[in-house]
Amino acid sequence: MACFLVPTAEAIVTTVISKVVSAKEKKQDLAHVDVEKIEKKPLGFGKKLKWLNAMLWGGSALLAFEHVWHGEVTPFFPFLTAASNPADAADMLHEMATSGVAMAGLVTLVWVGMVIVSGLMERRAEQAAADTQEVQS
Amino acid sequence: MTLLLTIFAAVVTTAIWYSSEKARELRVGMLVFMFWGASLMWLVDAVVEFIEIRAEYFTPAAEDMLNDAFLGVSVIALALVIWIVALLIKDPKRVIASKLKKK
């Protein structure tokens, strides 16, 4: 009915957060320019937030298309066919609170997993680089 | 069926992204995230439907399956259109920019 609106709302919030975080990280990078470390620098949190944004925006866009396909979204007011009468509106809100929240939650959970795994991989790569340097010296 | 087609698209684009430097330059990553995001969301839909109708979920009517397959292919086409438009706008290889400069 309108479950895609919950991940869309989350996408709006995370996009704003990622813009702020990226701007802060850029400022910090400019303040502490270390030419030797530029290539080895791990991915910033702002960059990782963009993964979440892309999944939320992309998924929501494709789900919105599915809703248009099924005639649940219309190009005229109130845009959602379920919003035209109170009984359907209640069902719609229930679906948003269950399926919609679960969708947003699952995507976020997967993203958290991606951030943890990529952090571990970065740490392992750093360790390997440090070990190689030690052997060379 | 829509979920299955989207998962296949997600796996294929991820493999292309992983194996090709050129694909990464062409921002295939955007497609990867789009397909995985949609797959996860449709997975939730599938679980909710399974809880509601149980075993019936695995024996859909032929007409429903055909409609879902058609929707799945259309979803993949839409994602490809979004990706190609974004690619042309971002123009990472500066192809359009150089063409416009020449004119």
gemmi code that builds the backbone of each chain (N, CA, C; Angstrom):
import gemmi

chains = {
    "A": [
        ("MET", (0.829, -1.212, 0.000), (0.000, 0.000, 0.000), (0.864, 1.264, 0.000)),
        ("ALA", (1.684, 1.407, 1.063), (2.587, 2.562, 1.073), (3.802, 2.289, 1.939)),
        ("CYS", (4.160, 0.992, 2.033), (5.276, 0.613, 2.918), (6.585, 1.280, 2.509)),
        ("PHE", (6.734, 1.592, 1.206), (7.984, 2.189, 0.733), (8.227, 3.592, 1.296)),
        ("LEU", (7.167, 4.202, 1.862), (7.335, 5.559, 2.392), (8.236, 5.592, 3.636)),
        ("VAL", (8.254, 4.479, 4.386), (9.094, 4.447, 5.602), (10.584, 4.455, 5.233)),
        ("PRO", (11.041, 3.532, 4.329), (12.445, 3.634, 3.913), (12.767, 4.964, 3.219)),
        ("THR", (11.770, 5.527, 2.508), (12.007, 6.829, 1.855), (12.269, 7.906, 2.908)),
        ("ALA", (11.463, 7.884, 3.975), (11.644, 8.877, 5.058), (13.020, 8.695, 5.695)),
        ("GLU", (13.417, 7.431, 5.891), (14.743, 7.175, 6.472), (15.831, 7.669, 5.523)),
        ("ALA", (15.602, 7.466, 4.222), (16.592, 7.900, 3.220), (16.792, 9.419, 3.275)),
        ("ILE", (15.696, 10.152, 3.480), (15.807, 11.621, 3.559), (16.684, 12.006, 4.755)),
        ("VAL", (16.391, 11.362, 5.896), (17.148, 11.674, 7.126), (18.625, 11.308, 6.955)),
        ("THR", (18.900, 10.091, 6.428), (20.304, 9.662, 6.316), (21.066, 10.482, 5.262)),
        ("THR", (20.336, 10.961, 4.251), (21.003, 11.800, 3.236), (21.469, 13.111, 3.861)),
        ("VAL", (20.596, 13.711, 4.689), (20.968, 14.960, 5.365), (22.168, 14.695, 6.282)),
        ("ILE", (22.103, 13.596, 7.055), (23.205, 13.267, 7.975), (24.507, 13.047, 7.199)),
        ("SER", (24.423, 12.327, 6.084), (25.659, 12.029, 5.335), (26.257, 13.296, 4.728)),
        ("LYS", (25.384, 14.249, 4.338), (25.906, 15.521, 3.794), (26.693, 16.254, 4.885)),
        ("VAL", (26.104, 16.299, 6.094), (26.750, 17.001, 7.204), (28.070, 16.313, 7.565)),
        ("VAL", (28.020, 14.966, 7.687), (29.221, 14.213, 8.071), (30.316, 14.364, 7.011)),
        ("SER", (29.932, 14.251, 5.722), (30.924, 14.379, 4.648), (31.584, 15.757, 4.655)),
        ("ALA", (30.765, 16.804, 4.898), (31.316, 18.165, 4.933), (32.315, 18.294, 6.082)),
        ("LYS", (31.970, 17.704, 7.244), (32.874, 17.760, 8.407), (34.168, 17.016, 8.123)),
        ("GLU", (34.040, 15.834, 7.501), (35.231, 15.028, 7.200), (36.136, 15.741, 6.193)),
        ("LYS", (35.514, 16.413, 5.236), (36.284, 17.142, 4.232), (37.084, 18.267, 4.897)),
        ("LYS", (36.412, 18.956, 5.830), (37.063, 20.047, 6.558), (38.253, 19.521, 7.355)),
        ("GLN", (38.029, 18.390, 8.031), (39.102, 17.780, 8.833), (40.259, 17.338, 7.953)),
        ("ASP", (39.940, 16.772, 6.786), (40.984, 16.322, 5.864), (41.839, 17.486, 5.397)),
        ("LEU", (41.186, 18.620, 5.122), (41.926, 19.792, 4.650), (42.812, 20.358, 5.750)),
        ("ALA", (42.350, 20.212, 7.002), (43.120, 20.748, 8.127), (44.352, 19.895, 8.427)),
        ("HIS", (44.240, 18.586, 8.189), (45.371, 17.689, 8.490), (45.808, 16.949, 7.234)),
        ("VAL", (46.351, 17.673, 6.291), (46.787, 17.025, 5.052), (48.112, 16.300, 5.295)),
        ("ASP", (48.089, 15.003, 5.067), (49.289, 14.194, 5.222), (49.443, 13.391, 3.930)),
        ("VAL", (50.300, 13.890, 3.064), (50.409, 13.333, 1.712), (50.677, 11.823, 1.727)),
        ("GLU", (51.518, 11.379, 2.668), (51.871, 9.947, 2.707), (50.682, 9.068, 3.054)),
        ("LYS", (49.774, 9.641, 3.853), (48.675, 8.810, 4.334), (47.422, 8.874, 3.461)),
        ("ILE", (47.434, 9.736, 2.474), (46.226, 9.937, 1.667), (45.745, 8.630, 1.022)),
        ("GLU", (46.698, 7.877, 0.438), (46.292, 6.652, -0.255), (45.845, 5.558, 0.706)),
        ("LYS", (46.432, 5.550, 1.914), (46.141, 4.468, 2.858), (44.917, 4.781, 3.715)),
        ("LYS", (44.405, 5.994, 3.618), (43.306, 6.413, 4.493), (42.083, 5.500, 4.350)),
        ("PRO", (41.522, 5.025, 5.470), (40.318, 4.194, 5.356), (39.110, 5.022, 4.942)),
        ("LEU", (38.080, 4.338, 4.487), (36.861, 5.035, 4.068), (36.249, 5.772, 5.259)),
        ("GLY", (35.834, 7.012, 5.023), (35.214, 7.782, 6.101), (33.778, 7.315, 6.343)),
        ("PHE", (33.230, 7.736, 7.488), (31.859, 7.333, 7.832), (30.856, 7.935, 6.838)),
        ("GLY", (31.176, 9.136, 6.346), (30.292, 9.788, 5.375), (30.138, 8.950, 4.111)),
        ("LYS", (31.269, 8.359, 3.671), (31.258, 7.508, 2.468), (30.424, 6.247, 2.733)),
        ("LYS", (30.561, 5.707, 3.944), (29.812, 4.490, 4.279), (28.316, 4.785, 4.417)),
        ("LEU", (28.006, 5.989, 4.874), (26.586, 6.372, 4.957), (25.952, 6.445, 3.570)),
        ("LYS", (26.792, 6.760, 2.581), (26.276, 6.829, 1.206), (25.814, 5.465, 0.714)),
        ("TRP", (26.411, 4.395, 1.239), (25.956, 3.045, 0.874), (24.517, 2.856, 1.335)),
        ("LEU", (24.267, 3.306, 2.580), (22.907, 3.175, 3.129), (21.924, 4.023, 2.322)),
        ("ASN", (22.358, 5.259, 1.996), (21.496, 6.138, 1.188), (21.134, 5.478, -0.138)),
        ("ALA", (22.154, 4.908, -0.791), (21.927, 4.306, -2.110), (20.961, 3.120, -2.015)),
        ("MET", (21.120, 2.312, -0.973), (20.210, 1.163, -0.823), (18.792, 1.630, -0.529)),
        ("LEU", (18.680, 2.631, 0.349), (17.333, 3.107, 0.723), (16.646, 3.815, -0.443)),
        ("TRP", (17.381, 4.718, -1.116), (16.773, 5.458, -2.240), (16.453, 4.526, -3.407)),
        ("GLY", (17.427, 3.669, -3.728), (17.232, 2.741, -4.851), (16.091, 1.784, -4.598)),
        ("GLY", (16.109, 1.169, -3.416), (15.045, 0.221, -3.064), (13.684, 0.895, -3.037)),
        ("SER", (13.626, 2.083, -2.445), (12.344, 2.803, -2.364), (11.822, 3.168, -3.754)),
        ("ALA", (12.739, 3.579, -4.644), (12.318, 3.957, -6.003), (11.711, 2.759, -6.727)),
        ("LEU", (12.374, 1.596, -6.615), (11.868, 0.408, -7.307), (10.559, -0.083, -6.670)),
        ("LEU", (10.461, 0.054, -5.354), (9.213, -0.341, -4.686), (8.072, 0.617, -5.045)),
        ("ALA", (8.405, 1.901, -5.176), (7.390, 2.884, -5.564), (6.836, 2.524, -6.940)),
        ("PHE", (7.745, 2.091, -7.835), (7.314, 1.671, -9.174), (6.352, 0.480, -9.080)),
        ("GLU", (6.679, -0.448, -8.176), (5.805, -1.618, -7.999), (4.404, -1.175, -7.543)),
        ("HIS", (4.370, -0.158, -6.672), (3.082, 0.327, -6.180), (2.289, 1.026, -7.284)),
        ("VAL", (3.019, 1.714, -8.156), (2.351, 2.340, -9.311), (1.774, 1.234, -10.201)),
        ("TRP", (2.573, 0.197, -10.406), (2.184, -0.964, -11.236), (0.883, -1.579, -10.724)),
        ("HIS", (0.777, -1.681, -9.400), (-0.409, -2.296, -8.803), (-1.555, -1.307, -8.575)),
        ("GLY", (-1.369, -0.083, -9.028), (-2.425, 0.924, -8.916), (-2.613, 1.466, -7.510)),
        ("GLU", (-1.588, 1.307, -6.661), (-1.706, 1.796, -5.284), (-1.225, 3.233, -5.137)),
        ("VAL", (-0.476, 3.688, -6.132), (-0.029, 5.088, -6.159), (-0.592, 5.711, -7.430)),
        ("THR", (-1.182, 6.894, -7.284), (-1.774, 7.570, -8.450), (-1.154, 8.957, -8.617)),
        ("PRO", (-1.195, 9.502, -9.825), (-0.579, 10.815, -10.027), (-1.444, 11.979, -9.537)),
        ("PHE", (-2.613, 11.688, -8.996), (-3.499, 12.761, -8.518), (-3.810, 12.585, -7.022)),
        ("PHE", (-4.266, 13.681, -6.381), (-4.539, 13.674, -4.940), (-5.571, 12.596, -4.580)),
        ("PRO", (-5.442, 11.837, -3.512), (-4.404, 11.902, -2.453), (-3.158, 11.056, -2.746)),
        ("PHE", (-2.924, 10.736, -3.997), (-1.725, 10.013, -4.478), (-1.666, 8.539, -4.056)),
        ("LEU", (-2.206, 8.236, -2.881), (-2.253, 6.832, -2.443), (-3.718, 6.413, -2.444)),
        ("THR", (-4.044, 5.387, -3.203), (-5.467, 4.991, -3.308), (-6.032, 4.591, -1.936)),
        ("ALA", (-5.165, 4.042, -1.079), (-5.627, 3.616, 0.244), (-5.996, 4.806, 1.143)),
        ("ALA", (-5.499, 5.985, 0.783), (-5.764, 7.155, 1.627), (-7.133, 7.767, 1.335)),
        ("SER", (-7.850, 7.226, 0.357), (-9.123, 7.843, -0.028), (-10.281, 7.495, 0.906)),
        ("ASN", (-10.149, 6.422, 1.696), (-11.187, 6.171, 2.709), (-10.563, 5.692, 4.019)),
        ("PRO", (-11.220, 6.005, 5.152), (-10.610, 5.773, 6.473), (-10.231, 4.312, 6.745)),
        ("ALA", (-11.062, 3.358, 6.283), (-10.775, 1.941, 6.564), (-9.470, 1.516, 5.884)),
        ("ASP", (-9.332, 1.873, 4.590), (-8.101, 1.529, 3.865), (-6.902, 2.291, 4.433)),
        ("ALA", (-7.153, 3.526, 4.869), (-6.066, 4.341, 5.431), (-5.508, 3.677, 6.688)),
        ("ALA", (-6.400, 3.096, 7.507), (-5.955, 2.410, 8.727), (-5.097, 1.203, 8.365)),
        ("ASP", (-5.537, 0.450, 7.342), (-4.749, -0.712, 6.873), (-3.374, -0.261, 6.379)),
        ("MET", (-3.407, 0.852, 5.651), (-2.163, 1.388, 5.090), (-1.181, 1.762, 6.209)),
        ("LEU", (-1.705, 2.447, 7.233), (-0.839, 2.854, 8.351), (-0.296, 1.625, 9.085)),
        ("HIS", (-1.152, 0.599, 9.200), (-0.710, -0.641, 9.854), (0.414, -1.291, 9.046)),
        ("GLU", (0.245, -1.304, 7.726), (1.274, -1.900, 6.868), (2.580, -1.109, 6.934)),
        ("MET", (2.449, 0.225, 7.001), (3.650, 1.059, 7.119), (4.373, 0.777, 8.435)),
        ("ALA", (3.575, 0.591, 9.501), (4.163, 0.359, 10.823), (4.790, -1.026, 10.940)),
        ("THR", (4.331, -1.968, 10.146), (4.891, -3.329, 10.229), (5.899, -3.572, 9.092)),
        ("SER", (5.390, -3.734, 7.878), (6.279, -4.027, 6.733), (7.277, -2.895, 6.479)),
        ("GLY", (6.777, -1.669, 6.495), (7.633, -0.508, 6.194), (8.788, -0.392, 7.171)),
        ("VAL", (8.458, -0.502, 8.473), (9.498, -0.390, 9.500), (10.461, -1.578, 9.388)),
        ("ALA", (9.915, -2.771, 9.111), (10.779, -3.956, 8.959), (11.719, -3.793, 7.770)),
        ("MET", (11.211, -3.226, 6.661), (12.058, -3.004, 5.479), (13.213, -2.067, 5.809)),
        ("ALA", (12.864, -0.929, 6.415), (13.897, 0.058, 6.770), (14.880, -0.558, 7.759)),
        ("GLY", (14.348, -1.316, 8.720), (15.199, -1.944, 9.730), (16.146, -2.967, 9.129)),
        ("LEU", (15.645, -3.794, 8.205), (16.487, -4.836, 7.596), (17.605, -4.212, 6.760)),
        ("VAL", (17.249, -3.197, 5.971), (18.275, -2.531, 5.140), (19.339, -1.911, 6.048)),
        ("THR", (18.886, -1.266, 7.141), (19.839, -0.634, 8.059), (20.725, -1.691, 8.726)),
        ("LEU", (20.112, -2.818, 9.109), (20.855, -3.906, 9.750), (21.937, -4.452, 8.812)),
        ("VAL", (21.562, -4.643, 7.551), (22.535, -5.140, 6.565), (23.666, -4.133, 6.402)),
        ("TRP", (23.308, -2.847, 6.384), (24.330, -1.787, 6.255), (25.277, -1.806, 7.461)),
        ("VAL", (24.726, -1.979, 8.662), (25.567, -2.051, 9.867), (26.554, -3.217, 9.714)),
        ("GLY", (26.066, -4.357, 9.210), (26.937, -5.504, 8.955), (28.038, -5.148, 7.964)),
        ("MET", (27.666, -4.414, 6.896), (28.655, -4.010, 5.891), (29.722, -3.104, 6.501)),
        ("VAL", (29.283, -2.178, 7.359), (30.227, -1.244, 7.992), (31.192, -2.018, 8.894)),
        ("ILE", (30.655, -2.972, 9.676), (31.510, -3.760, 10.580), (32.521, -4.582, 9.771)),
        ("VAL", (32.034, -5.274, 8.747), (32.931, -6.129, 7.937), (33.988, -5.281, 7.225)),
        ("SER", (33.567, -4.136, 6.639), (34.549, -3.307, 5.925), (35.573, -2.731, 6.902)),
        ("GLY", (35.129, -2.423, 8.131), (36.054, -1.931, 9.161), (37.094, -2.986, 9.501)),
        ("LEU", (36.631, -4.223, 9.645), (37.562, -5.324, 9.933), (38.544, -5.532, 8.790)),
        ("MET", (38.030, -5.441, 7.554), (38.901, -5.623, 6.376), (39.946, -4.515, 6.299)),
        ("GLU", (39.521, -3.286, 6.608), (40.465, -2.153, 6.587), (41.555, -2.359, 7.638)),
        ("ARG", (41.106, -2.814, 8.830), (42.071, -3.025, 9.909), (43.082, -4.119, 9.515)),
        ("ARG", (42.564, -5.181, 8.891), (43.439, -6.277, 8.472), (44.443, -5.802, 7.415)),
        ("ALA", (43.947, -4.953, 6.477), (44.833, -4.432, 5.428), (45.916, -3.542, 6.033)),
        ("GLU", (45.516, -2.717, 7.014), (46.486, -1.842, 7.692), (47.548, -2.673, 8.397)),
        ("GLN", (47.085, -3.728, 9.065), (47.992, -4.616, 9.801), (48.973, -5.282, 8.842)),
        ("ALA", (48.450, -5.724, 7.707), (49.296, -6.388, 6.706), (50.339, -5.420, 6.155)),
        ("ALA", (49.913, -4.165, 5.924), (50.831, -3.143, 5.408), (51.916, -2.850, 6.441)),
        ("ALA", (51.500, -2.771, 7.709), (52.463, -2.499, 8.785), (53.462, -3.645, 8.914)),
        ("ASP", (52.972, -4.882, 8.792), (53.855, -6.057, 8.872), (54.873, -6.057, 7.738)),
        ("THR", (54.394, -5.717, 6.529), (55.284, -5.670, 5.361), (56.377, -4.621, 5.554)),
        ("GLN", (55.971, -3.467, 6.090), (56.936, -2.375, 6.323), (57.992, -2.805, 7.330)),
        ("GLU", (57.528, -3.531, 8.368), (58.431, -4.002, 9.423), (59.463, -4.969, 8.848)),
        ("VAL", (58.985, -5.882, 7.990), (59.877, -6.875, 7.372), (60.913, -6.178, 6.489)),
        ("GLN", (60.431, -5.157, 5.729), (61.334, -4.441, 4.822), (62.408, -3.662, 5.575)),
        ("SER", (62.053, -3.089, 6.738), (63.025, -2.299, 7.494), (63.830, -3.228, 8.412)),
    ],
    "B": [
        ("MET", (8.395, -13.893, -7.736), (9.111, -13.803, -9.010), (9.866, -12.475, -9.131)),
        ("THR", (9.195, -11.389, -8.694), (9.854, -10.075, -8.741), (11.087, -10.109, -7.842)),
        ("LEU", (10.908, -10.691, -6.644), (12.024, -10.801, -5.698), (13.168, -11.619, -6.317)),
        ("LEU", (12.820, -12.747, -6.914), (13.847, -13.618, -7.505), (14.624, -12.894, -8.599)),
        ("LEU", (13.896, -12.226, -9.499), (14.555, -11.522, -10.608), (15.458, -10.408, -10.082)),
        ("THR", (14.981, -9.712, -9.033), (15.790, -8.618, -8.478), (17.048, -9.166, -7.809)),
        ("ILE", (16.908, -10.318, -7.116), (18.087, -10.927, -6.479), (19.101, -11.361, -7.552)),
        ("PHE", (18.603, -11.958, -8.641), (19.511, -12.342, -9.730), (20.231, -11.100, -10.286)),
        ("ALA", (19.480, -10.029, -10.480), (20.078, -8.784, -10.994), (21.128, -8.265, -10.015)),
        ("ALA", (20.820, -8.352, -8.708), (21.758, -7.865, -7.689), (23.045, -8.690, -7.713)),
        ("VAL", (22.907, -10.011, -7.812), (24.091, -10.887, -7.807), (24.939, -10.638, -9.068)),
        ("VAL", (24.285, -10.544, -10.208), (25.027, -10.342, -11.469), (25.758, -8.994, -11.461)),
        ("THR", (25.057, -7.930, -11.038), (25.711, -6.610, -11.047), (26.848, -6.566, -10.016)),
        ("THR", (26.666, -7.269, -8.888), (27.739, -7.293, -7.878), (28.973, -7.998, -8.451)),
        ("ALA", (28.758, -9.112, -9.153), (29.885, -9.845, -9.755), (30.580, -8.978, -10.804)),
        ("ILE", (29.794, -8.244, -11.592), (30.390, -7.360, -12.618), (31.202, -6.257, -11.940)),
        ("TRP", (30.600, -5.667, -10.895), (31.290, -4.589, -10.151), (32.600, -5.090, -9.568)),
        ("TYR", (32.580, -6.297, -9.008), (33.768, -6.845, -8.349), (34.875, -7.170, -9.354)),
        ("SER", (34.480, -7.659, -10.516), (35.498, -8.176, -11.439), (36.008, -7.158, -12.453)),
        ("SER", (35.315, -6.044, -12.616), (35.722, -5.122, -13.686), (35.987, -3.701, -13.176)),
        ("GLU", (37.206, -3.251, -13.424), (37.596, -1.886, -13.052), (36.763, -0.880, -13.865)),
        ("LYS", (36.539, -1.241, -15.136), (35.779, -0.375, -16.036), (34.338, -0.195, -15.512)),
        ("ALA", (33.769, -1.306, -15.017), (32.408, -1.244, -14.480), (32.349, -0.316, -13.270)),
        ("ARG", (33.387, -0.378, -12.441), (33.423, 0.501, -11.257), (33.518, 1.962, -11.690)),
        ("GLU", (34.287, 2.209, -12.751), (34.383, 3.583, -13.279), (33.032, 4.056, -13.805)),
        ("LEU", (32.260, 3.102, -14.344), (30.950, 3.450, -14.914), (29.838, 3.427, -13.857)),
        ("ARG", (30.217, 3.451, -12.605), (29.290, 3.563, -11.473), (28.257, 2.430, -11.404)),
        ("VAL", (28.704, 1.226, -11.698), (27.805, 0.071, -11.579), (27.416, -0.146, -10.110)),
        ("GLY", (28.252, 0.376, -9.212), (27.957, 0.279, -7.778), (26.571, 0.813, -7.440)),
        ("MET", (26.163, 1.844, -8.159), (24.828, 2.417, -7.932), (23.737, 1.366, -8.176)),
        ("LEU", (23.906, 0.616, -9.270), (22.939, -0.451, -9.595), (22.959, -1.537, -8.526)),
        ("VAL", (24.168, -1.860, -8.064), (24.333, -2.893, -7.038), (23.515, -2.524, -5.793)),
        ("PHE", (23.693, -1.299, -5.322), (22.970, -0.866, -4.116), (21.459, -0.817, -4.358)),
        ("MET", (21.085, -0.354, -5.558), (19.659, -0.262, -5.881), (19.001, -1.643, -5.823)),
        ("PHE", (19.634, -2.616, -6.490), (19.061, -3.968, -6.549), (19.074, -4.646, -5.182)),
        ("TRP", (20.154, -4.483, -4.421), (20.188, -5.113, -3.097), (19.170, -4.469, -2.162)),
        ("GLY", (19.051, -3.139, -2.235), (18.060, -2.437, -1.400), (16.659, -2.946, -1.689)),
        ("ALA", (16.316, -3.019, -2.989), (14.976, -3.491, -3.375), (14.789, -4.958, -2.998)),
        ("SER", (15.836, -5.767, -3.166), (15.727, -7.197, -2.818), (15.415, -7.366, -1.336)),
        ("LEU", (16.113, -6.608, -0.505), (15.873, -6.724, 0.942), (14.442, -6.305, 1.282)),
        ("MET", (13.976, -5.236, 0.637), (12.615, -4.757, 0.922), (11.572, -5.776, 0.458)),
        ("TRP", (11.781, -6.354, -0.721), (10.825, -7.360, -1.210), (10.918, -8.652, -0.410)),
        ("LEU", (12.086, -8.888, 0.174), (12.233, -10.069, 1.038), (11.303, -9.933, 2.248)),
        ("VAL", (11.235, -8.728, 2.804), (10.332, -8.480, 3.932), (8.883, -8.709, 3.490)),
        ("ASP", (8.559, -8.193, 2.295), (7.209, -8.388, 1.739), (6.888, -9.878, 1.613)),
        ("ALA", (7.887, -10.641, 1.122), (7.697, -12.085, 0.915), (7.475, -12.795, 2.248)),
        ("VAL", (8.259, -12.405, 3.265), (8.115, -13.044, 4.587), (6.733, -12.738, 5.166)),
        ("VAL", (6.307, -11.480, 5.037), (4.981, -11.092, 5.552), (3.888, -11.894, 4.840)),
        ("GLU", (4.018, -12.021, 3.506), (3.026, -12.784, 2.741), (3.048, -14.260, 3.127)),
        ("PHE", (4.258, -14.787, 3.363), (4.375, -16.199, 3.758), (3.701, -16.429, 5.113)),
        ("ILE", (3.884, -15.485, 6.031), (3.255, -15.618, 7.354), (1.732, -15.627, 7.210)),
        ("GLU", (1.237, -14.826, 6.262), (-0.217, -14.730, 6.067), (-0.811, -15.962, 5.388)),
        ("ILE", (-0.148, -16.424, 4.313), (-0.784, -17.504, 3.526), (-0.047, -18.835, 3.573)),
        ("ARG", (1.060, -18.860, 4.304), (1.843, -20.108, 4.484), (2.223, -20.793, 3.160)),
        ("ALA", (1.996, -22.100, 3.064), (2.497, -22.887, 1.925), (1.960, -22.414, 0.573)),
        ("GLU", (0.812, -21.772, 0.607), (0.211, -21.270, -0.640), (1.143, -20.293, -1.367)),
        ("TYR", (2.019, -19.664, -0.562), (2.957, -18.685, -1.122), (3.808, -19.313, -2.234)),
        ("PHE", (4.119, -20.609, -2.075), (5.009, -21.275, -3.030), (4.275, -21.889, -4.230)),
        ("THR", (2.965, -21.731, -4.261), (2.209, -22.256, -5.406), (1.324, -21.164, -6.010)),
        ("PRO", (1.976, -20.128, -6.560), (1.186, -19.029, -7.119), (0.481, -19.432, -8.420)),
        ("ALA", (-0.603, -18.741, -8.732), (-1.309, -18.995, -9.992), (-0.415, -18.561, -11.158)),
        ("ALA", (-0.537, -19.244, -12.271), (0.318, -18.962, -13.435), (0.204, -17.503, -13.870)),
        ("GLU", (-1.040, -16.986, -13.817), (-1.265, -15.594, -14.250), (-0.528, -14.611, -13.336)),
        ("ASP", (-0.593, -14.887, -12.014), (0.098, -14.027, -11.041), (1.606, -14.069, -11.263)),
        ("MET", (2.098, -15.286, -11.544), (3.533, -15.457, -11.732), (4.009, -14.702, -12.970)),
        ("LEU", (3.212, -14.772, -14.015), (3.554, -14.083, -15.261), (3.564, -12.565, -15.029)),
        ("ASN", (2.551, -12.085, -14.310), (2.472, -10.646, -14.024), (3.663, -10.211, -13.173)),
        ("ASP", (4.016, -11.041, -12.175), (5.153, -10.730, -11.309), (6.466, -10.741, -12.085)),
        ("ALA", (6.577, -11.696, -13.028), (7.795, -11.773, -13.849), (7.916, -10.536, -14.737)),
        ("PHE", (6.804, -10.142, -15.305), (6.756, -8.947, -16.153), (7.134, -7.715, -15.322)),
        ("LEU", (6.613, -7.669, -14.087), (6.957, -6.564, -13.183), (8.452, -6.595, -12.867)),
        ("GLY", (8.990, -7.791, -12.594), (10.417, -7.929, -12.271), (11.301, -7.417, -13.396)),
        ("VAL", (10.963, -7.793, -14.629), (11.754, -7.344, -15.787), (11.625, -5.822, -15.947)),
        ("SER", (10.422, -5.303, -15.714), (10.208, -3.853, -15.817), (11.005, -3.109, -14.748)),
        ("VAL", (11.073, -3.696, -13.553), (11.840, -3.080, -12.459), (13.325, -3.008, -12.844)),
        ("ILE", (13.827, -4.100, -13.427), (15.240, -4.114, -13.850), (15.469, -3.055, -14.938)),
        ("ALA", (14.522, -2.951, -15.864), (14.636, -1.943, -16.930), (14.642, -0.535, -16.335)),
        ("LEU", (13.757, -0.293, -15.358), (13.702, 1.037, -14.727), (15.023, 1.354, -14.027)),
        ("ALA", (15.568, 0.354, -13.301), (16.839, 0.573, -12.597), (17.949, 0.902, -13.599)),
        ("LEU", (17.955, 0.195, -14.736), (18.980, 0.454, -15.764), (18.835, 1.863, -16.344)),
        ("VAL", (17.580, 2.296, -16.522), (17.345, 3.651, -17.047), (17.839, 4.701, -16.039)),
        ("ILE", (17.521, 4.482, -14.740), (17.979, 5.423, -13.703), (19.509, 5.490, -13.715)),
        ("TRP", (20.135, 4.303, -13.820), (21.611, 4.235, -13.809), (22.207, 4.963, -15.023)),
        ("ILE", (21.654, 4.732, -16.202), (22.249, 5.335, -17.405), (22.058, 6.864, -17.395)),
        ("VAL", (20.913, 7.320, -16.885), (20.686, 8.767, -16.801), (21.683, 9.385, -15.809)),
        ("ALA", (21.842, 8.714, -14.644), (22.796, 9.213, -13.639), (24.214, 9.218, -14.205)),
        ("LEU", (24.543, 8.174, -14.982), (25.885, 8.073, -15.571), (26.130, 9.219, -16.554)),
        ("LEU", (25.130, 9.501, -17.385), (25.294, 10.575, -18.375), (25.372, 11.945, -17.698)),
        ("ILE", (24.627, 12.104, -16.606), (24.670, 13.390, -15.891), (26.017, 13.563, -15.188)),
        ("LYS", (26.475, 12.509, -14.502), (27.752, 12.593, -13.767), (28.941, 12.611, -14.740)),
        ("ASP", (28.782, 11.933, -15.867), (29.794, 11.910, -16.931), (31.213, 11.676, -16.389)),
        ("PRO", (31.447, 10.521, -15.729), (32.749, 10.308, -15.077), (33.928, 10.271, -16.045)),
        ("LYS", (33.708, 9.902, -17.293), (34.817, 9.840, -18.263), (34.920, 11.118, -19.086)),
        ("ARG", (34.087, 12.113, -18.729), (34.096, 13.430, -19.379), (33.840, 13.321, -20.898)),
        ("VAL", (33.065, 12.355, -21.306), (32.781, 12.166, -22.738), (31.861, 13.279, -23.240)),
        ("ILE", (30.767, 13.487, -22.500), (29.789, 14.500, -22.926), (30.399, 15.895, -22.810)),
        ("ALA", (31.155, 16.114, -21.732), (31.780, 17.424, -21.530), (32.719, 17.766, -22.677)),
        ("SER", (33.518, 16.776, -23.111), (34.473, 17.056, -24.202), (33.756, 17.253, -25.533)),
        ("LYS", (32.664, 16.500, -25.736), (31.874, 16.670, -26.969), (31.283, 18.072, -27.022)),
        ("LEU", (30.754, 18.520, -25.890), (30.142, 19.857, -25.834), (31.186, 20.943, -26.034)),
        ("LYS", (32.406, 20.714, -25.513), (33.467, 21.687, -25.660), (33.870, 21.839, -27.116)),
        ("LYS", (33.952, 20.698, -27.818), (34.334, 20.717, -29.241), (33.383, 21.564, -30.069)),
        ("LYS", (32.077, 21.455, -29.722), (31.066, 22.197, -30.473), (31.219, 23.680, -30.173)),
    ],
}
model = gemmi.Model(1)
for chain_id, residues in chains.items():
    chain = gemmi.Chain(chain_id)
    for i, (resn, *xyz) in enumerate(residues, 1):
        res = gemmi.Residue()
        res.name, res.seqid = resn, gemmi.SeqId(i, " ")
        for name, pos in zip(("N", "CA", "C"), xyz):
            atom = gemmi.Atom()
            atom.name, atom.element = name, gemmi.Element(name[0])
            atom.pos, atom.b_iso = gemmi.Position(*pos), 0.0
            res.add_atom(atom)
        chain.add_residue(res)
    model.add_chain(chain)
structure = gemmi.Structure()
structure.add_model(model)
structure.setup_entities()
